[in-house]
Amino acid sequence: MGSRLPKIWNVLARYKYLITIVIGVAVVGFIDENSFMKRIQYDMQIGQMKSEIRKYNLQNEKAMKALDELKRNPKAIQKIARERYFMKADDEDIYVLSTDQEAAEEARTKANEINETVK
């Protein structure tokens, strides 16, 4: 055991700069909370968030245009009421064409409920 300590000390003394550099690179590159790996992960996360921001901005612009259209044009309100809520004028009939039986039944009951509340 006594003969090993001087050999280890000799290796450490000989390669002290290399050992210091390797440990420094390991700390800065991988171990530290401000490491390069974390920075790359944060950059990827920022990119994803920026794309989400763009998506939500486009969605907001579409909603604002639709809102402006609804404020200016009463026929747009009628169009939405007819398409989404199956509302109708007094002299009209509504026919729902669907291959899905449950969706057709649900739409029919929804239209009946809305028509009853309007009357």
Helices and strands as residue ranges (DSSP letters): H 4-14, H 16-26, I 27-31, H 36-72, H 74-85, H 101-118
